[in-house]
């Protein structure tokens, strides 16, 4: 950059509207940061302004990793975050659990409703005919219905030897046997 262009850039950078755009970019960056990690220790992070060659102003959040060392929060790979950074973000106590599903605010419980196992279970026909909510995050879910897997499981044998083999004992090549085994494992096994 030549000296004339540099002086022009310095004048532009000192203008009140430029300063206002920088402040807005920092405010928006902090708001997005607080929204994504509400338990973060704000003193250990800084919003840094970036201005490109087209004079677009953006801000990025950085973790103060050490003296003169900054680490990008949203620009770095999460598996490589240090334990110190995870602690500063308030995510150290999740113990490998996806932090989107973990209770970020200790005072509030997850929005996912708990199942009361003391009540008698619903009839299978009700379970398969009712829409259920499958939660992806504490506040986002999709609605689906279970397939009716216990109906229309009639066996058709092509030969007498096949019928004899099936009656002789469990064979996992048949769908009802697999289904019964899976239900046994899920409920009693």
BALOBA-1460 file (C-alpha; in Angstrom, 3 decimals):
// residues 189
<rec num="1" residu="x" x="0.000" y="0.000" z="0.000"/>
<rec num="2" residu="x" x="1.500" y="3.313" z="-1.001"/>
<rec num="3" residu="x" x="1.602" y="6.300" z="1.354"/>
<rec num="4" residu="x" x="-1.309" y="8.152" z="-0.319"/>
<rec num="5" residu="x" x="-3.577" y="5.105" z="-0.048"/>
<rec num="6" residu="x" x="-2.460" y="4.572" z="3.541"/>
<rec num="7" residu="x" x="-3.290" y="8.211" z="4.464"/>
<rec num="8" residu="x" x="-6.691" y="7.847" z="2.770"/>
<rec num="9" residu="x" x="-7.317" y="4.648" z="4.771"/>
<rec num="10" residu="x" x="-6.285" y="6.382" z="8.026"/>
<rec num="11" residu="x" x="-8.709" y="9.259" z="7.327"/>
<rec num="12" residu="x" x="-11.480" y="6.766" z="6.585"/>
<rec num="13" residu="x" x="-10.701" y="4.795" z="9.767"/>
<rec num="14" residu="x" x="-10.993" y="7.947" z="11.917"/>
<rec num="15" residu="x" x="-14.415" y="8.974" z="10.577"/>
<rec num="16" residu="x" x="-17.320" y="8.751" z="13.089"/>
<rec num="17" residu="x" x="-19.391" y="6.496" z="10.816"/>
<rec num="18" residu="x" x="-16.466" y="4.059" z="10.551"/>
<rec num="19" residu="x" x="-16.071" y="4.023" z="14.334"/>
<rec num="20" residu="x" x="-19.823" y="3.394" z="14.654"/>
<rec num="21" residu="x" x="-19.593" y="0.433" z="12.232"/>
<rec num="22" residu="x" x="-16.692" y="-0.981" z="14.261"/>
<rec num="23" residu="x" x="-18.694" y="-0.649" z="17.484"/>
<rec num="24" residu="x" x="-21.711" y="-2.339" z="15.886"/>
<rec num="25" residu="x" x="-19.560" y="-5.217" z="14.596"/>
<rec num="26" residu="x" x="-18.076" y="-5.732" z="18.085"/>
<rec num="27" residu="x" x="-21.516" y="-5.585" z="19.735"/>
<rec num="28" residu="x" x="-22.927" y="-8.126" z="17.264"/>
<rec num="29" residu="x" x="-19.934" y="-10.402" z="17.770"/>
<rec num="30" residu="x" x="-20.372" y="-10.321" z="21.560"/>
<rec num="31" residu="x" x="-24.130" y="-10.950" z="21.242"/>
<rec num="32" residu="x" x="-23.568" y="-14.017" z="19.034"/>
<rec num="33" residu="x" x="-20.856" y="-15.240" z="21.402"/>
<rec num="34" residu="x" x="-23.115" y="-14.893" z="24.473"/>
<rec num="35" residu="x" x="-25.923" y="-16.657" z="22.625"/>
<rec num="36" residu="x" x="-23.765" y="-19.664" z="21.739"/>
<rec num="37" residu="x" x="-21.865" y="-19.970" z="25.038"/>
<rec num="38" residu="x" x="-23.802" y="-18.205" z="27.815"/>
<rec num="39" residu="x" x="-21.621" y="-19.581" z="30.645"/>
<rec num="40" residu="x" x="-18.357" y="-18.240" z="29.219"/>
<rec num="41" residu="x" x="-16.017" y="-16.115" z="31.342"/>
<rec num="42" residu="x" x="-16.219" y="-12.873" z="29.309"/>
<rec num="43" residu="x" x="-12.956" y="-11.540" z="30.799"/>
<rec num="44" residu="x" x="-10.930" y="-14.196" z="28.970"/>
<rec num="45" residu="x" x="-12.182" y="-13.252" z="25.493"/>
<rec num="46" residu="x" x="-11.826" y="-10.287" z="23.191"/>
<rec num="47" residu="x" x="-13.641" y="-9.204" z="20.017"/>
<rec num="48" residu="x" x="-11.137" y="-8.158" z="17.379"/>
<rec num="49" residu="x" x="-12.050" y="-5.947" z="14.396"/>
<rec num="50" residu="x" x="-11.138" y="-7.055" z="10.856"/>
<rec num="51" residu="x" x="-11.218" y="-4.695" z="7.877"/>
<rec num="52" residu="x" x="-10.724" y="-6.177" z="4.412"/>
<rec num="53" residu="x" x="-9.503" y="-4.471" z="1.234"/>
<rec num="54" residu="x" x="-13.086" y="-3.508" z="0.333"/>
<rec num="55" residu="x" x="-13.374" y="-1.809" z="3.743"/>
<rec num="56" residu="x" x="-15.931" y="-4.293" z="5.071"/>
<rec num="57" residu="x" x="-15.855" y="-4.341" z="8.859"/>
<rec num="58" residu="x" x="-16.317" y="-7.591" z="10.789"/>
<rec num="59" residu="x" x="-15.425" y="-8.749" z="14.278"/>
<rec num="60" residu="x" x="-14.214" y="-12.135" z="15.487"/>
<rec num="61" residu="x" x="-14.053" y="-13.573" z="19.001"/>
<rec num="62" residu="x" x="-10.679" y="-14.676" z="20.345"/>
<rec num="63" residu="x" x="-9.619" y="-16.490" z="23.500"/>
<rec num="64" residu="x" x="-6.709" y="-14.938" z="25.382"/>
<rec num="65" residu="x" x="-4.575" y="-18.096" z="25.383"/>
<rec num="66" residu="x" x="-1.533" y="-16.440" z="26.912"/>
<rec num="67" residu="x" x="0.647" y="-13.346" z="26.849"/>
<rec num="68" residu="x" x="0.319" y="-11.987" z="23.301"/>
<rec num="69" residu="x" x="-1.408" y="-15.164" z="22.091"/>
<rec num="70" residu="x" x="-4.999" y="-15.249" z="20.830"/>
<rec num="71" residu="x" x="-6.974" y="-18.268" z="19.617"/>
<rec num="72" residu="x" x="-10.027" y="-17.901" z="17.409"/>
<rec num="73" residu="x" x="-13.160" y="-19.265" z="19.056"/>
<rec num="74" residu="x" x="-15.375" y="-19.994" z="16.062"/>
<rec num="75" residu="x" x="-12.554" y="-20.244" z="13.510"/>
<rec num="76" residu="x" x="-10.721" y="-23.094" z="15.243"/>
<rec num="77" residu="x" x="-11.566" y="-26.791" z="15.346"/>
<rec num="78" residu="x" x="-13.447" y="-27.713" z="18.510"/>
<rec num="79" residu="x" x="-11.674" y="-31.057" z="19.045"/>
<rec num="80" residu="x" x="-8.402" y="-29.141" z="19.420"/>
<rec num="81" residu="x" x="-9.611" y="-26.622" z="21.998"/>
<rec num="82" residu="x" x="-7.418" y="-26.642" z="25.080"/>
<rec num="83" residu="x" x="-8.871" y="-27.556" z="28.466"/>
<rec num="84" residu="x" x="-8.207" y="-23.958" z="29.537"/>
<rec num="85" residu="x" x="-10.322" y="-22.640" z="26.646"/>
<rec num="86" residu="x" x="-13.117" y="-25.142" z="27.349"/>
<rec num="87" residu="x" x="-13.137" y="-24.037" z="30.991"/>
<rec num="88" residu="x" x="-13.277" y="-20.370" z="29.974"/>
<rec num="89" residu="x" x="-16.177" y="-21.162" z="27.631"/>
<rec num="90" residu="x" x="-17.997" y="-22.950" z="30.467"/>
<rec num="91" residu="x" x="-17.904" y="-26.276" z="28.623"/>
<rec num="92" residu="x" x="-15.341" y="-28.203" z="30.674"/>
<rec num="93" residu="x" x="-17.941" y="-29.990" z="32.790"/>
<rec num="94" residu="x" x="-19.785" y="-31.564" z="29.837"/>
<rec num="95" residu="x" x="-17.329" y="-34.526" z="29.841"/>
<rec num="96" residu="x" x="-17.561" y="-35.212" z="26.137"/>
<rec num="97" residu="x" x="-21.342" y="-34.840" z="25.961"/>
<rec num="98" residu="x" x="-22.397" y="-32.560" z="23.046"/>
<rec num="99" residu="x" x="-22.544" y="-29.163" z="24.667"/>
<rec num="100" residu="x" x="-25.620" y="-28.185" z="22.618"/>
<rec num="101" residu="x" x="-27.577" y="-30.783" z="24.607"/>
<rec num="102" residu="x" x="-25.964" y="-30.134" z="27.964"/>
<rec num="103" residu="x" x="-27.551" y="-27.709" z="30.416"/>
<rec num="104" residu="x" x="-25.567" y="-24.545" z="29.707"/>
<rec num="105" residu="x" x="-27.230" y="-22.616" z="32.501"/>
<rec num="106" residu="x" x="-26.869" y="-24.487" z="35.773"/>
<rec num="107" residu="x" x="-30.063" y="-22.975" z="37.200"/>
<rec num="108" residu="x" x="-32.263" y="-24.175" z="34.335"/>
<rec num="109" residu="x" x="-32.950" y="-27.789" z="33.539"/>
<rec num="110" residu="x" x="-33.046" y="-29.116" z="30.012"/>
<rec num="111" residu="x" x="-36.172" y="-28.325" z="28.056"/>
<rec num="112" residu="x" x="-36.460" y="-31.985" z="27.059"/>
<rec num="113" residu="x" x="-39.338" y="-33.445" z="29.053"/>
<rec num="114" residu="x" x="-38.518" y="-36.349" z="31.331"/>
<rec num="115" residu="x" x="-40.305" y="-39.661" z="31.001"/>
<rec num="116" residu="x" x="-42.114" y="-40.866" z="34.117"/>
<rec num="117" residu="x" x="-41.297" y="-44.569" z="34.410"/>
<rec num="118" residu="x" x="-43.545" y="-45.002" z="37.464"/>
<rec num="119" residu="x" x="-46.647" y="-44.703" z="35.259"/>
<rec num="120" residu="x" x="-47.986" y="-47.674" z="33.363"/>
<rec num="121" residu="x" x="-46.707" y="-47.665" z="29.782"/>
<rec num="122" residu="x" x="-49.000" y="-46.738" z="26.939"/>
<rec num="123" residu="x" x="-50.570" y="-49.413" z="24.801"/>
<rec num="124" residu="x" x="-48.418" y="-50.329" z="21.789"/>
<rec num="125" residu="x" x="-51.176" y="-49.268" z="19.401"/>
<rec num="126" residu="x" x="-51.170" y="-45.799" z="21.015"/>
<rec num="127" residu="x" x="-47.380" y="-45.550" z="20.778"/>
<rec num="128" residu="x" x="-47.353" y="-46.398" z="17.090"/>
<rec num="129" residu="x" x="-50.308" y="-44.216" z="16.157"/>
<rec num="130" residu="x" x="-49.310" y="-41.053" z="18.025"/>
<rec num="131" residu="x" x="-46.805" y="-38.510" z="16.748"/>
<rec num="132" residu="x" x="-43.802" y="-38.130" z="19.081"/>
<rec num="133" residu="x" x="-41.227" y="-35.365" z="19.451"/>
<rec num="134" residu="x" x="-37.588" y="-36.356" z="18.827"/>
<rec num="135" residu="x" x="-35.379" y="-33.676" z="20.422"/>
<rec num="136" residu="x" x="-32.220" y="-32.641" z="18.587"/>
<rec num="137" residu="x" x="-31.315" y="-29.800" z="20.969"/>
<rec num="138" residu="x" x="-33.164" y="-28.646" z="24.090"/>
<rec num="139" residu="x" x="-35.420" y="-26.363" z="22.051"/>
<rec num="140" residu="x" x="-35.440" y="-27.960" z="18.584"/>
<rec num="141" residu="x" x="-37.269" y="-31.184" z="17.768"/>
<rec num="142" residu="x" x="-38.944" y="-32.921" z="14.877"/>
<rec num="143" residu="x" x="-42.186" y="-34.875" z="14.921"/>
<rec num="144" residu="x" x="-42.437" y="-38.431" z="13.644"/>
<rec num="145" residu="x" x="-44.463" y="-41.609" z="14.039"/>
<rec num="146" residu="x" x="-42.976" y="-45.025" z="14.725"/>
<rec num="147" residu="x" x="-43.465" y="-47.665" z="12.093"/>
<rec num="148" residu="x" x="-45.789" y="-50.448" z="13.126"/>
<rec num="149" residu="x" x="-43.273" y="-53.286" z="13.278"/>
<rec num="150" residu="x" x="-45.339" y="-55.859" z="15.183"/>
<rec num="151" residu="x" x="-48.051" y="-56.189" z="12.546"/>
<rec num="152" residu="x" x="-47.983" y="-58.202" z="9.350"/>
<rec num="153" residu="x" x="-45.153" y="-60.485" z="10.396"/>
<rec num="154" residu="x" x="-46.637" y="-63.655" z="8.915"/>
<rec num="155" residu="x" x="-44.101" y="-66.232" z="7.845"/>
<rec num="156" residu="x" x="-44.261" y="-67.883" z="4.481"/>
<rec num="157" residu="x" x="-42.329" y="-71.107" z="4.082"/>
<rec num="158" residu="x" x="-41.468" y="-72.466" z="0.678"/>
<rec num="159" residu="x" x="-40.853" y="-76.034" z="1.776"/>
<rec num="160" residu="x" x="-41.611" y="-78.456" z="4.576"/>
<rec num="161" residu="x" x="-37.943" y="-78.638" z="5.558"/>
<rec num="162" residu="x" x="-37.872" y="-74.873" z="6.023"/>
<rec num="163" residu="x" x="-40.926" y="-75.052" z="8.316"/>
<rec num="164" residu="x" x="-39.350" y="-77.893" z="10.276"/>
<rec num="165" residu="x" x="-36.101" y="-75.919" z="10.708"/>
<rec num="166" residu="x" x="-38.020" y="-72.818" z="11.893"/>
<rec num="167" residu="x" x="-40.087" y="-74.829" z="14.390"/>
<rec num="168" residu="x" x="-36.961" y="-76.590" z="15.676"/>
<rec num="169" residu="x" x="-35.472" y="-73.462" z="17.260"/>
<rec num="170" residu="x" x="-34.757" y="-69.788" z="16.825"/>
<rec num="171" residu="x" x="-33.139" y="-68.782" z="13.566"/>
<rec num="172" residu="x" x="-32.096" y="-65.170" z="13.110"/>
<rec num="173" residu="x" x="-32.723" y="-65.332" z="9.393"/>
<rec num="174" residu="x" x="-36.425" y="-64.693" z="10.106"/>
<rec num="175" residu="x" x="-37.698" y="-61.177" z="10.847"/>
<rec num="176" residu="x" x="-39.962" y="-62.195" z="13.788"/>
<rec num="177" residu="x" x="-37.030" y="-63.943" z="15.485"/>
<rec num="178" residu="x" x="-34.836" y="-60.856" z="15.150"/>
<rec num="179" residu="x" x="-37.665" y="-58.653" z="16.393"/>
<rec num="180" residu="x" x="-38.390" y="-60.884" z="19.381"/>
<rec num="181" residu="x" x="-34.708" y="-61.029" z="20.280"/>
<rec num="182" residu="x" x="-34.355" y="-57.233" z="20.046"/>
<rec num="183" residu="x" x="-37.463" y="-56.671" z="22.169"/>
<rec num="184" residu="x" x="-36.194" y="-59.197" z="24.742"/>
<rec num="185" residu="x" x="-32.802" y="-57.443" z="24.939"/>
<rec num="186" residu="x" x="-34.382" y="-54.005" z="25.243"/>
<rec num="187" residu="x" x="-36.860" y="-54.954" z="27.950"/>
<rec num="188" residu="x" x="-35.576" y="-57.882" z="30.018"/>
<rec num="189" residu="x" x="-32.084" y="-58.806" z="28.870"/>
